[in-house]
Amino acid sequence: METHRVLGSGFLEAVYQEALEKEFILRCVPYDREFPLRIKYKDFLLEKEYIADFICYGKIILELKALSNIGTEHESQVINY
């Protein structure tokens, strides 16, 4: 929320991602940026990976969206992670 409060709305996701990374550094939040997640189909790991914007504390997936509203397709995307 701090990042959005300072920058406001209207920027692309990449701007918010870079600013949020600075905020994590300031607050000593452990994170991995653009972290690859493997996708499993039945007993197979697919070659295609999903790249999460951030993984915080080694287990919290953070997906950034620069949108005015979150739709069901965005919710489904995060649930599939």
PDB file of N, CA, C and O in Angstrom:
ATOM      1  N   MET A   1       0.829  -1.199   0.000  1.00  0.00           N
ATOM      2  CA  MET A   1       0.000   0.000   0.000  1.00  0.00           C
ATOM      3  C   MET A   1       0.871   1.259   0.000  1.00  0.00           C
ATOM      4  O   MET A   1       0.510   2.267  -0.608  1.00  0.00           O
ATOM      5  N   GLU A   2       1.998   1.197   0.672  1.00  0.00           N
ATOM      6  CA  GLU A   2       2.892   2.353   0.706  1.00  0.00           C
ATOM      7  C   GLU A   2       3.365   2.723  -0.705  1.00  0.00           C
ATOM      8  O   GLU A   2       3.399   3.898  -1.069  1.00  0.00           O
ATOM      9  N   THR A   3       3.721   1.726  -1.477  1.00  0.00           N
ATOM     10  CA  THR A   3       4.198   1.975  -2.840  1.00  0.00           C
ATOM     11  C   THR A   3       3.117   2.659  -3.665  1.00  0.00           C
ATOM     12  O   THR A   3       3.398   3.619  -4.382  1.00  0.00           O
ATOM     13  N   HIS A   4       1.896   2.179  -3.570  1.00  0.00           N
ATOM     14  CA  HIS A   4       0.794   2.794  -4.313  1.00  0.00           C
ATOM     15  C   HIS A   4       0.479   4.182  -3.776  1.00  0.00           C
ATOM     16  O   HIS A   4       0.153   5.086  -4.545  1.00  0.00           O
ATOM     17  N   ARG A   5       0.573   4.357  -2.465  1.00  0.00           N
ATOM     18  CA  ARG A   5       0.305   5.671  -1.868  1.00  0.00           C
ATOM     19  C   ARG A   5       1.293   6.710  -2.396  1.00  0.00           C
ATOM     20  O   ARG A   5       0.909   7.836  -2.709  1.00  0.00           O
ATOM     21  N   VAL A   6       2.560   6.329  -2.491  1.00  0.00           N
ATOM     22  CA  VAL A   6       3.587   7.267  -2.935  1.00  0.00           C
ATOM     23  C   VAL A   6       3.499   7.519  -4.452  1.00  0.00           C
ATOM     24  O   VAL A   6       3.556   8.668  -4.890  1.00  0.00           O
ATOM     25  N   LEU A   7       3.363   6.457  -5.246  1.00  0.00           N
ATOM     26  CA  LEU A   7       3.350   6.611  -6.705  1.00  0.00           C
ATOM     27  C   LEU A   7       1.990   7.016  -7.262  1.00  0.00           C
ATOM     28  O   LEU A   7       1.909   7.706  -8.278  1.00  0.00           O
ATOM     29  N   GLY A   8       0.931   6.589  -6.599  1.00  0.00           N
ATOM     30  CA  GLY A   8      -0.402   6.820  -7.142  1.00  0.00           C
ATOM     31  C   GLY A   8      -0.699   5.830  -8.254  1.00  0.00           C
ATOM     32  O   GLY A   8       0.013   4.839  -8.411  1.00  0.00           O
ATOM     33  N   SER A   9      -1.735   6.087  -9.021  1.00  0.00           N
ATOM     34  CA  SER A   9      -2.130   5.169 -10.087  1.00  0.00           C
ATOM     35  C   SER A   9      -1.630   5.668 -11.435  1.00  0.00           C
ATOM     36  O   SER A   9      -1.197   6.812 -11.569  1.00  0.00           O
ATOM     37  N   GLY A  10      -1.697   4.791 -12.430  1.00  0.00           N
ATOM     38  CA  GLY A  10      -1.385   5.194 -13.785  1.00  0.00           C
ATOM     39  C   GLY A  10      -0.074   4.688 -14.352  1.00  0.00           C
ATOM     40  O   GLY A  10       0.217   4.921 -15.526  1.00  0.00           O
ATOM     41  N   PHE A  11       0.731   3.995 -13.539  1.00  0.00           N
ATOM     42  CA  PHE A  11       1.989   3.460 -14.042  1.00  0.00           C
ATOM     43  C   PHE A  11       1.813   2.015 -14.500  1.00  0.00           C
ATOM     44  O   PHE A  11       0.842   1.353 -14.134  1.00  0.00           O
ATOM     45  N   LEU A  12       2.750   1.540 -15.296  1.00  0.00           N
ATOM     46  CA  LEU A  12       2.783   0.137 -15.692  1.00  0.00           C
ATOM     47  C   LEU A  12       3.259  -0.716 -14.525  1.00  0.00           C
ATOM     48  O   LEU A  12       3.878  -0.220 -13.583  1.00  0.00           O
ATOM     49  N   GLU A  13       2.957  -2.009 -14.607  1.00  0.00           N
ATOM     50  CA  GLU A  13       3.357  -2.934 -13.550  1.00  0.00           C
ATOM     51  C   GLU A  13       4.850  -2.883 -13.264  1.00  0.00           C
ATOM     52  O   GLU A  13       5.263  -2.982 -12.109  1.00  0.00           O
ATOM     53  N   ALA A  14       5.656  -2.730 -14.296  1.00  0.00           N
ATOM     54  CA  ALA A  14       7.113  -2.736 -14.127  1.00  0.00           C
ATOM     55  C   ALA A  14       7.578  -1.620 -13.182  1.00  0.00           C
ATOM     56  O   ALA A  14       8.529  -1.813 -12.425  1.00  0.00           O
ATOM     57  N   VAL A  15       6.927  -0.477 -13.220  1.00  0.00           N
ATOM     58  CA  VAL A  15       7.285   0.636 -12.337  1.00  0.00           C
ATOM     59  C   VAL A  15       6.949   0.278 -10.892  1.00  0.00           C
ATOM     60  O   VAL A  15       7.763   0.489  -9.993  1.00  0.00           O
ATOM     61  N   TYR A  16       5.756  -0.259 -10.670  1.00  0.00           N
ATOM     62  CA  TYR A  16       5.364  -0.652  -9.322  1.00  0.00           C
ATOM     63  C   TYR A  16       6.257  -1.773  -8.799  1.00  0.00           C
ATOM     64  O   TYR A  16       6.591  -1.808  -7.614  1.00  0.00           O
ATOM     65  N   GLN A  17       6.640  -2.686  -9.685  1.00  0.00           N
ATOM     66  CA  GLN A  17       7.502  -3.796  -9.272  1.00  0.00           C
ATOM     67  C   GLN A  17       8.863  -3.280  -8.800  1.00  0.00           C
ATOM     68  O   GLN A  17       9.374  -3.714  -7.767  1.00  0.00           O
ATOM     69  N   GLU A  18       9.431  -2.372  -9.548  1.00  0.00           N
ATOM     70  CA  GLU A  18      10.732  -1.819  -9.162  1.00  0.00           C
ATOM     71  C   GLU A  18      10.633  -1.029  -7.854  1.00  0.00           C
ATOM     72  O   GLU A  18      11.497  -1.152  -6.986  1.00  0.00           O
ATOM     73  N   ALA A  19       9.592  -0.230  -7.717  1.00  0.00           N
ATOM     74  CA  ALA A  19       9.411   0.555  -6.494  1.00  0.00           C
ATOM     75  C   ALA A  19       9.149  -0.357  -5.290  1.00  0.00           C
ATOM     76  O   ALA A  19       9.662  -0.115  -4.198  1.00  0.00           O
ATOM     77  N   LEU A  20       8.349  -1.402  -5.500  1.00  0.00           N
ATOM     78  CA  LEU A  20       8.057  -2.331  -4.405  1.00  0.00           C
ATOM     79  C   LEU A  20       9.319  -3.054  -3.954  1.00  0.00           C
ATOM     80  O   LEU A  20       9.500  -3.309  -2.763  1.00  0.00           O
ATOM     81  N   GLU A  21      10.183  -3.382  -4.895  1.00  0.00           N
ATOM     82  CA  GLU A  21      11.455  -4.006  -4.525  1.00  0.00           C
ATOM     83  C   GLU A  21      12.254  -3.074  -3.610  1.00  0.00           C
ATOM     84  O   GLU A  21      12.858  -3.533  -2.641  1.00  0.00           O
ATOM     85  N   LYS A  22      12.262  -1.781  -3.903  1.00  0.00           N
ATOM     86  CA  LYS A  22      12.951  -0.812  -3.035  1.00  0.00           C
ATOM     87  C   LYS A  22      12.316  -0.785  -1.649  1.00  0.00           C
ATOM     88  O   LYS A  22      13.017  -0.684  -0.642  1.00  0.00           O
ATOM     89  N   GLU A  23      10.993  -0.874  -1.598  1.00  0.00           N
ATOM     90  CA  GLU A  23      10.281  -0.887  -0.312  1.00  0.00           C
ATOM     91  C   GLU A  23      10.637  -2.132   0.488  1.00  0.00           C
ATOM     92  O   GLU A  23      10.826  -2.055   1.702  1.00  0.00           O
ATOM     93  N   PHE A  24      10.730  -3.280  -0.183  1.00  0.00           N
ATOM     94  CA  PHE A  24      11.150  -4.511   0.505  1.00  0.00           C
ATOM     95  C   PHE A  24      12.545  -4.344   1.103  1.00  0.00           C
ATOM     96  O   PHE A  24      12.796  -4.778   2.228  1.00  0.00           O
ATOM     97  N   ILE A  25      13.438  -3.726   0.366  1.00  0.00           N
ATOM     98  CA  ILE A  25      14.794  -3.497   0.868  1.00  0.00           C
ATOM     99  C   ILE A  25      14.761  -2.595   2.097  1.00  0.00           C
ATOM    100  O   ILE A  25      15.417  -2.883   3.099  1.00  0.00           O
ATOM    101  N   LEU A  26      13.999  -1.503   2.023  1.00  0.00           N
ATOM    102  CA  LEU A  26      13.883  -0.585   3.155  1.00  0.00           C
ATOM    103  C   LEU A  26      13.321  -1.267   4.400  1.00  0.00           C
ATOM    104  O   LEU A  26      13.726  -0.962   5.522  1.00  0.00           O
ATOM    105  N   ARG A  27      12.391  -2.186   4.192  1.00  0.00           N
ATOM    106  CA  ARG A  27      11.724  -2.850   5.326  1.00  0.00           C
ATOM    107  C   ARG A  27      12.327  -4.212   5.673  1.00  0.00           C
ATOM    108  O   ARG A  27      11.802  -4.936   6.519  1.00  0.00           O
ATOM    109  N   CYS A  28      13.432  -4.550   5.013  1.00  0.00           N
ATOM    110  CA  CYS A  28      14.127  -5.824   5.269  1.00  0.00           C
ATOM    111  C   CYS A  28      13.221  -7.038   5.061  1.00  0.00           C
ATOM    112  O   CYS A  28      13.282  -8.005   5.821  1.00  0.00           O
ATOM    113  N   VAL A  29      12.391  -6.980   4.039  1.00  0.00           N
ATOM    114  CA  VAL A  29      11.519  -8.111   3.693  1.00  0.00           C
ATOM    115  C   VAL A  29      12.315  -9.035   2.758  1.00  0.00           C
ATOM    116  O   VAL A  29      12.757  -8.603   1.694  1.00  0.00           O
ATOM    117  N   PRO A  30      12.497 -10.297   3.149  1.00  0.00           N
ATOM    118  CA  PRO A  30      13.189 -11.223   2.243  1.00  0.00           C
ATOM    119  C   PRO A  30      12.302 -11.553   1.038  1.00  0.00           C
ATOM    120  O   PRO A  30      11.113 -11.833   1.189  1.00  0.00           O
ATOM    121  N   TYR A  31      12.894 -11.515  -0.152  1.00  0.00           N
ATOM    122  CA  TYR A  31      12.114 -11.737  -1.367  1.00  0.00           C
ATOM    123  C   TYR A  31      12.996 -12.280  -2.481  1.00  0.00           C
ATOM    124  O   TYR A  31      14.218 -12.137  -2.461  1.00  0.00           O
ATOM    125  N   ASP A  32      12.345 -12.902  -3.447  1.00  0.00           N
ATOM    126  CA  ASP A  32      12.949 -13.254  -4.733  1.00  0.00           C
ATOM    127  C   ASP A  32      12.088 -12.586  -5.786  1.00  0.00           C
ATOM    128  O   ASP A  32      10.862 -12.689  -5.754  1.00  0.00           O
ATOM    129  N   ARG A  33      12.730 -11.905  -6.716  1.00  0.00           N
ATOM    130  CA  ARG A  33      11.990 -11.207  -7.771  1.00  0.00           C
ATOM    131  C   ARG A  33      11.979 -12.059  -9.035  1.00  0.00           C
ATOM    132  O   ARG A  33      12.973 -12.703  -9.369  1.00  0.00           O
ATOM    133  N   GLU A  34      10.840 -12.056  -9.735  1.00  0.00           N
ATOM    134  CA  GLU A  34      10.651 -12.815 -10.974  1.00  0.00           C
ATOM    135  C   GLU A  34      11.090 -14.266 -10.787  1.00  0.00           C
ATOM    136  O   GLU A  34      11.968 -14.775 -11.484  1.00  0.00           O
ATOM    137  N   PHE A  35      10.450 -14.896  -9.831  1.00  0.00           N
ATOM    138  CA  PHE A  35      10.779 -16.257  -9.406  1.00  0.00           C
ATOM    139  C   PHE A  35      10.038 -17.285 -10.270  1.00  0.00           C
ATOM    140  O   PHE A  35       8.814 -17.224 -10.386  1.00  0.00           O
ATOM    141  N   PRO A  36      10.771 -18.228 -10.876  1.00  0.00           N
ATOM    142  CA  PRO A  36      10.104 -19.236 -11.722  1.00  0.00           C
ATOM    143  C   PRO A  36       9.380 -20.291 -10.886  1.00  0.00           C
ATOM    144  O   PRO A  36       9.933 -20.822  -9.923  1.00  0.00           O
ATOM    145  N   LEU A  37       8.158 -20.582 -11.263  1.00  0.00           N
ATOM    146  CA  LEU A  37       7.363 -21.631 -10.608  1.00  0.00           C
ATOM    147  C   LEU A  37       7.080 -22.729 -11.623  1.00  0.00           C
ATOM    148  O   LEU A  37       6.623 -22.458 -12.733  1.00  0.00           O
ATOM    149  N   ARG A  38       7.350 -23.947 -11.239  1.00  0.00           N
ATOM    150  CA  ARG A  38       7.100 -25.091 -12.118  1.00  0.00           C
ATOM    151  C   ARG A  38       5.607 -25.410 -12.130  1.00  0.00           C
ATOM    152  O   ARG A  38       4.913 -25.230 -11.130  1.00  0.00           O
ATOM    153  N   ILE A  39       5.135 -25.876 -13.256  1.00  0.00           N
ATOM    154  CA  ILE A  39       3.729 -26.235 -13.431  1.00  0.00           C
ATOM    155  C   ILE A  39       3.653 -27.744 -13.579  1.00  0.00           C
ATOM    156  O   ILE A  39       4.346 -28.341 -14.402  1.00  0.00           O
ATOM    157  N   LYS A  40       2.798 -28.347 -12.764  1.00  0.00           N
ATOM    158  CA  LYS A  40       2.643 -29.800 -12.798  1.00  0.00           C
ATOM    159  C   LYS A  40       1.349 -30.166 -13.518  1.00  0.00           C
ATOM    160  O   LYS A  40       0.292 -29.591 -13.261  1.00  0.00           O
ATOM    161  N   TYR A  41       1.453 -31.127 -14.418  1.00  0.00           N
ATOM    162  CA  TYR A  41       0.292 -31.686 -15.096  1.00  0.00           C
ATOM    163  C   TYR A  41       0.326 -33.186 -14.856  1.00  0.00           C
ATOM    164  O   TYR A  41       1.192 -33.894 -15.370  1.00  0.00           O
ATOM    165  N   LYS A  42      -0.638 -33.661 -14.059  1.00  0.00           N
ATOM    166  CA  LYS A  42      -0.677 -35.067 -13.634  1.00  0.00           C
ATOM    167  C   LYS A  42       0.669 -35.402 -12.993  1.00  0.00           C
ATOM    168  O   LYS A  42       1.054 -34.750 -12.022  1.00  0.00           O
ATOM    169  N   ASP A  43       1.390 -36.392 -13.499  1.00  0.00           N
ATOM    170  CA  ASP A  43       2.683 -36.742 -12.907  1.00  0.00           C
ATOM    171  C   ASP A  43       3.861 -36.090 -13.628  1.00  0.00           C
ATOM    172  O   ASP A  43       5.010 -36.482 -13.424  1.00  0.00           O
ATOM    173  N   PHE A  44       3.579 -35.104 -14.464  1.00  0.00           N
ATOM    174  CA  PHE A  44       4.623 -34.477 -15.275  1.00  0.00           C
ATOM    175  C   PHE A  44       4.869 -33.035 -14.837  1.00  0.00           C
ATOM    176  O   PHE A  44       3.934 -32.304 -14.510  1.00  0.00           O
ATOM    177  N   LEU A  45       6.134 -32.641 -14.837  1.00  0.00           N
ATOM    178  CA  LEU A  45       6.470 -31.231 -14.700  1.00  0.00           C
ATOM    179  C   LEU A  45       6.630 -30.672 -16.109  1.00  0.00           C
ATOM    180  O   LEU A  45       7.420 -31.183 -16.903  1.00  0.00           O
ATOM    181  N   LEU A  46       5.885 -29.634 -16.407  1.00  0.00           N
ATOM    182  CA  LEU A  46       5.947 -29.032 -17.724  1.00  0.00           C
ATOM    183  C   LEU A  46       7.227 -28.218 -17.878  1.00  0.00           C
ATOM    184  O   LEU A  46       7.776 -27.712 -16.900  1.00  0.00           O
ATOM    185  N   GLU A  47       7.685 -28.102 -19.096  1.00  0.00           N
ATOM    186  CA  GLU A  47       8.871 -27.285 -19.360  1.00  0.00           C
ATOM    187  C   GLU A  47       8.568 -25.798 -19.172  1.00  0.00           C
ATOM    188  O   GLU A  47       9.413 -25.034 -18.705  1.00  0.00           O
ATOM    189  N   LYS A  48       7.364 -25.409 -19.540  1.00  0.00           N
ATOM    190  CA  LYS A  48       6.954 -24.011 -19.394  1.00  0.00           C
ATOM    191  C   LYS A  48       6.813 -23.684 -17.914  1.00  0.00           C
ATOM    192  O   LYS A  48       6.198 -24.440 -17.162  1.00  0.00           O
ATOM    193  N   GLU A  49       7.372 -22.577 -17.504  1.00  0.00           N
ATOM    194  CA  GLU A  49       7.272 -22.139 -16.120  1.00  0.00           C
ATOM    195  C   GLU A  49       6.479 -20.845 -16.065  1.00  0.00           C
ATOM    196  O   GLU A  49       6.404 -20.095 -17.038  1.00  0.00           O
ATOM    197  N   TYR A  50       5.894 -20.604 -14.911  1.00  0.00           N
ATOM    198  CA  TYR A  50       5.279 -19.313 -14.666  1.00  0.00           C
ATOM    199  C   TYR A  50       6.280 -18.494 -13.860  1.00  0.00           C
ATOM    200  O   TYR A  50       6.953 -19.029 -12.979  1.00  0.00           O
ATOM    201  N   ILE A  51       6.382 -17.220 -14.152  1.00  0.00           N
ATOM    202  CA  ILE A  51       7.301 -16.344 -13.426  1.00  0.00           C
ATOM    203  C   ILE A  51       6.474 -15.460 -12.490  1.00  0.00           C
ATOM    204  O   ILE A  51       5.748 -14.570 -12.936  1.00  0.00           O
ATOM    205  N   ALA A  52       6.596 -15.720 -11.191  1.00  0.00           N
ATOM    206  CA  ALA A  52       5.901 -14.909 -10.190  1.00  0.00           C
ATOM    207  C   ALA A  52       6.634 -13.586 -10.029  1.00  0.00           C
ATOM    208  O   ALA A  52       7.863 -13.548 -10.086  1.00  0.00           O
ATOM    209  N   ASP A  53       5.900 -12.508  -9.830  1.00  0.00           N
ATOM    210  CA  ASP A  53       6.538 -11.204  -9.645  1.00  0.00           C
ATOM    211  C   ASP A  53       7.480 -11.226  -8.441  1.00  0.00           C
ATOM    212  O   ASP A  53       8.633 -10.806  -8.537  1.00  0.00           O
ATOM    213  N   PHE A  54       6.983 -11.716  -7.320  1.00  0.00           N
ATOM    214  CA  PHE A  54       7.792 -11.841  -6.114  1.00  0.00           C
ATOM    215  C   PHE A  54       7.378 -13.084  -5.332  1.00  0.00           C
ATOM    216  O   PHE A  54       6.213 -13.480  -5.347  1.00  0.00           O
ATOM    217  N   ILE A  55       8.330 -13.682  -4.660  1.00  0.00           N
ATOM    218  CA  ILE A  55       8.075 -14.660  -3.607  1.00  0.00           C
ATOM    219  C   ILE A  55       8.676 -14.048  -2.345  1.00  0.00           C
ATOM    220  O   ILE A  55       9.880 -13.794  -2.294  1.00  0.00           O
ATOM    221  N   CYS A  56       7.861 -13.813  -1.342  1.00  0.00           N
ATOM    222  CA  CYS A  56       8.324 -13.202  -0.093  1.00  0.00           C
ATOM    223  C   CYS A  56       8.366 -14.250   1.016  1.00  0.00           C
ATOM    224  O   CYS A  56       7.494 -15.114   1.111  1.00  0.00           O
ATOM    225  N   TYR A  57       9.391 -14.152   1.844  1.00  0.00           N
ATOM    226  CA  TYR A  57       9.579 -15.077   2.957  1.00  0.00           C
ATOM    227  C   TYR A  57       9.618 -16.532   2.494  1.00  0.00           C
ATOM    228  O   TYR A  57       9.320 -17.437   3.273  1.00  0.00           O
ATOM    229  N   GLY A  58       9.981 -16.760   1.242  1.00  0.00           N
ATOM    230  CA  GLY A  58      10.117 -18.103   0.714  1.00  0.00           C
ATOM    231  C   GLY A  58       8.824 -18.844   0.460  1.00  0.00           C
ATOM    232  O   GLY A  58       8.856 -20.007   0.058  1.00  0.00           O
ATOM    233  N   LYS A  59       7.651 -18.186   0.689  1.00  0.00           N
ATOM    234  CA  LYS A  59       6.399 -18.923   0.503  1.00  0.00           C
ATOM    235  C   LYS A  59       5.184 -18.085   0.114  1.00  0.00           C
ATOM    236  O   LYS A  59       4.143 -18.647  -0.224  1.00  0.00           O
ATOM    237  N   ILE A  60       5.285 -16.783   0.151  1.00  0.00           N
ATOM    238  CA  ILE A  60       4.147 -15.930  -0.184  1.00  0.00           C
ATOM    239  C   ILE A  60       4.317 -15.436  -1.622  1.00  0.00           C
ATOM    240  O   ILE A  60       5.278 -14.730  -1.927  1.00  0.00           O
ATOM    241  N   ILE A  61       3.386 -15.808  -2.504  1.00  0.00           N
ATOM    242  CA  ILE A  61       3.424 -15.377  -3.903  1.00  0.00           C
ATOM    243  C   ILE A  61       2.761 -14.014  -4.008  1.00  0.00           C
ATOM    244  O   ILE A  61       1.624 -13.824  -3.575  1.00  0.00           O
ATOM    245  N   LEU A  62       3.487 -13.073  -4.589  1.00  0.00           N
ATOM    246  CA  LEU A  62       2.956 -11.735  -4.782  1.00  0.00           C
ATOM    247  C   LEU A  62       2.891 -11.462  -6.283  1.00  0.00           C
ATOM    248  O   LEU A  62       3.919 -11.390  -6.957  1.00  0.00           O
ATOM    249  N   GLU A  63       1.689 -11.313  -6.790  1.00  0.00           N
ATOM    250  CA  GLU A  63       1.449 -11.027  -8.202  1.00  0.00           C
ATOM    251  C   GLU A  63       0.944  -9.600  -8.309  1.00  0.00           C
ATOM    252  O   GLU A  63      -0.106  -9.272  -7.755  1.00  0.00           O
ATOM    253  N   LEU A  64       1.672  -8.753  -9.008  1.00  0.00           N
ATOM    254  CA  LEU A  64       1.288  -7.349  -9.152  1.00  0.00           C
ATOM    255  C   LEU A  64       0.343  -7.178 -10.331  1.00  0.00           C
ATOM    256  O   LEU A  64       0.499  -7.815 -11.373  1.00  0.00           O
ATOM    257  N   LYS A  65      -0.638  -6.309 -10.145  1.00  0.00           N
ATOM    258  CA  LYS A  65      -1.563  -5.959 -11.216  1.00  0.00           C
ATOM    259  C   LYS A  65      -1.740  -4.445 -11.199  1.00  0.00           C
ATOM    260  O   LYS A  65      -2.044  -3.869 -10.155  1.00  0.00           O
ATOM    261  N   ALA A  66      -1.553  -3.804 -12.337  1.00  0.00           N
ATOM    262  CA  ALA A  66      -1.771  -2.367 -12.464  1.00  0.00           C
ATOM    263  C   ALA A  66      -3.115  -2.160 -13.158  1.00  0.00           C
ATOM    264  O   ALA A  66      -3.180  -1.716 -14.305  1.00  0.00           O
ATOM    265  N   LEU A  67      -4.175  -2.488 -12.443  1.00  0.00           N
ATOM    266  CA  LEU A  67      -5.534  -2.436 -12.981  1.00  0.00           C
ATOM    267  C   LEU A  67      -6.441  -1.684 -12.020  1.00  0.00           C
ATOM    268  O   LEU A  67      -6.138  -1.569 -10.832  1.00  0.00           O
ATOM    269  N   SER A  68      -7.539  -1.181 -12.527  1.00  0.00           N
ATOM    270  CA  SER A  68      -8.501  -0.531 -11.640  1.00  0.00           C
ATOM    271  C   SER A  68      -9.402  -1.544 -10.941  1.00  0.00           C
ATOM    272  O   SER A  68      -9.910  -1.274  -9.852  1.00  0.00           O
ATOM    273  N   ASN A  69      -9.605  -2.713 -11.562  1.00  0.00           N
ATOM    274  CA  ASN A  69     -10.424  -3.776 -10.973  1.00  0.00           C
ATOM    275  C   ASN A  69      -9.771  -5.123 -11.218  1.00  0.00           C
ATOM    276  O   ASN A  69      -9.156  -5.345 -12.261  1.00  0.00           O
ATOM    277  N   ILE A  70      -9.907  -6.023 -10.252  1.00  0.00           N
ATOM    278  CA  ILE A  70      -9.406  -7.393 -10.392  1.00  0.00           C
ATOM    279  C   ILE A  70     -10.574  -8.265 -10.844  1.00  0.00           C
ATOM    280  O   ILE A  70     -11.615  -8.311 -10.189  1.00  0.00           O
ATOM    281  N   GLY A  71     -10.393  -8.955 -11.966  1.00  0.00           N
ATOM    282  CA  GLY A  71     -11.440  -9.826 -12.491  1.00  0.00           C
ATOM    283  C   GLY A  71     -11.242 -11.268 -12.068  1.00  0.00           C
ATOM    284  O   GLY A  71     -10.228 -11.612 -11.461  1.00  0.00           O
ATOM    285  N   THR A  72     -12.202 -12.100 -12.386  1.00  0.00           N
ATOM    286  CA  THR A  72     -12.136 -13.510 -12.005  1.00  0.00           C
ATOM    287  C   THR A  72     -10.950 -14.220 -12.649  1.00  0.00           C
ATOM    288  O   THR A  72     -10.400 -15.160 -12.074  1.00  0.00           O
ATOM    289  N   GLU A  73     -10.552 -13.771 -13.850  1.00  0.00           N
ATOM    290  CA  GLU A  73      -9.400 -14.402 -14.505  1.00  0.00           C
ATOM    291  C   GLU A  73      -8.116 -14.148 -13.719  1.00  0.00           C
ATOM    292  O   GLU A  73      -7.213 -14.985 -13.729  1.00  0.00           O
ATOM    293  N   HIS A  74      -8.023 -13.008 -13.040  1.00  0.00           N
ATOM    294  CA  HIS A  74      -6.846 -12.720 -12.216  1.00  0.00           C
ATOM    295  C   HIS A  74      -6.863 -13.562 -10.944  1.00  0.00           C
ATOM    296  O   HIS A  74      -5.828 -14.066 -10.509  1.00  0.00           O
ATOM    297  N   GLU A  75      -8.040 -13.708 -10.356  1.00  0.00           N
ATOM    298  CA  GLU A  75      -8.168 -14.564  -9.176  1.00  0.00           C
ATOM    299  C   GLU A  75      -7.790 -16.000  -9.529  1.00  0.00           C
ATOM    300  O   GLU A  75      -7.064 -16.654  -8.780  1.00  0.00           O
ATOM    301  N   SER A  76      -8.276 -16.484 -10.655  1.00  0.00           N
ATOM    302  CA  SER A  76      -7.963 -17.846 -11.096  1.00  0.00           C
ATOM    303  C   SER A  76      -6.460 -18.018 -11.325  1.00  0.00           C
ATOM    304  O   SER A  76      -5.896 -19.063 -11.001  1.00  0.00           O
ATOM    305  N   GLN A  77      -5.829 -17.014 -11.870  1.00  0.00           N
ATOM    306  CA  GLN A  77      -4.394 -17.073 -12.114  1.00  0.00           C
ATOM    307  C   GLN A  77      -3.629 -17.304 -10.812  1.00  0.00           C
ATOM    308  O   GLN A  77      -2.738 -18.152 -10.763  1.00  0.00           O
ATOM    309  N   VAL A  78      -3.964 -16.568  -9.770  1.00  0.00           N
ATOM    310  CA  VAL A  78      -3.275 -16.700  -8.488  1.00  0.00           C
ATOM    311  C   VAL A  78      -3.597 -18.041  -7.834  1.00  0.00           C
ATOM    312  O   VAL A  78      -2.709 -18.663  -7.251  1.00  0.00           O
ATOM    313  N   ILE A  79      -4.829 -18.494  -7.914  1.00  0.00           N
ATOM    314  CA  ILE A  79      -5.194 -19.793  -7.325  1.00  0.00           C
ATOM    315  C   ILE A  79      -4.395 -20.904  -7.970  1.00  0.00           C
ATOM    316  O   ILE A  79      -3.986 -21.840  -7.282  1.00  0.00           O
ATOM    317  N   ASN A  80      -4.158 -20.832  -9.278  1.00  0.00           N
ATOM    318  CA  ASN A  80      -3.398 -21.869  -9.966  1.00  0.00           C
ATOM    319  C   ASN A  80      -1.940 -21.921  -9.555  1.00  0.00           C
ATOM    320  O   ASN A  80      -1.304 -22.963  -9.711  1.00  0.00           O
ATOM    321  N   TYR A  81      -1.395 -20.848  -9.042  1.00  0.00           N
ATOM    322  CA  TYR A  81      -0.002 -20.870  -8.590  1.00  0.00           C
ATOM    323  C   TYR A  81       0.152 -21.882  -7.486  1.00  0.00           C
ATOM    324  O   TYR A  81       1.251 -22.060  -6.961  1.00  0.00           O
TER     325      TYR A  81
END
